[in-house]
Amino acid sequence: MTQPLPTRDTIVDFIEGIFLRRGAESYLGEAVSMAQHMLQAAACAERDGAPAAMVAAALLHDLGHYTNEMPDDVLMEGTNNYHEEAGANFLARFFPAEVVEPIRQHVATKRYLCAVDPAYFQRLSDASVYTLELQGGPMSGAEVAAFRANPYLEACVRVRHWDDEGKDPERAHPPFSHYRPLLASLVTS
Ligand SMILES: [Fe+2]
């Protein structure tokens, strides 16, 4: 743990600090940095007129890559330390399920879409095809059926598409500060 647990009053500053200090790090195998990737995903969500919670989910979906920024007890809570679980468990302390669940399920959603949409697989980046195998490959028929019962299915699918779109080194995006009011409006009381 590198920092004390943020509070509802400091969570937006805390997240911005991660973007500013760590965002320039490379997104393994992609042509964009981690901050570029998440800011682009959020910009795509805004472009598509998405609700605030989906924009926030797109913006924060890979925050769990920075597990060493998060309090130790958050990491102990999860059934695994995969980045989507770590990020979701941390963010669930401050944001509603509409924000957190598409983040928790963004890897599962990739496995779901690969199973149900052959065109989706064709559009994945090379790095994403590589990690798909490590993540369990496309879902089985039974997994697809279970995933379809997910109440956040639509949000999961939309966030996943913005995630995949946010890997273009040429795409312009607003800075993190643009999203501060949106994030602050979503913090649970
Ligand atoms: Fe991502």
Boltz pocket constraint, residues with backbone or C-beta under 6 A from the ligand:
constraints:
  - pocket:
      binder: B
      contacts: [[A, 37], [A, 61], [A, 62], [A, 163]]
      max_distance: 6.0
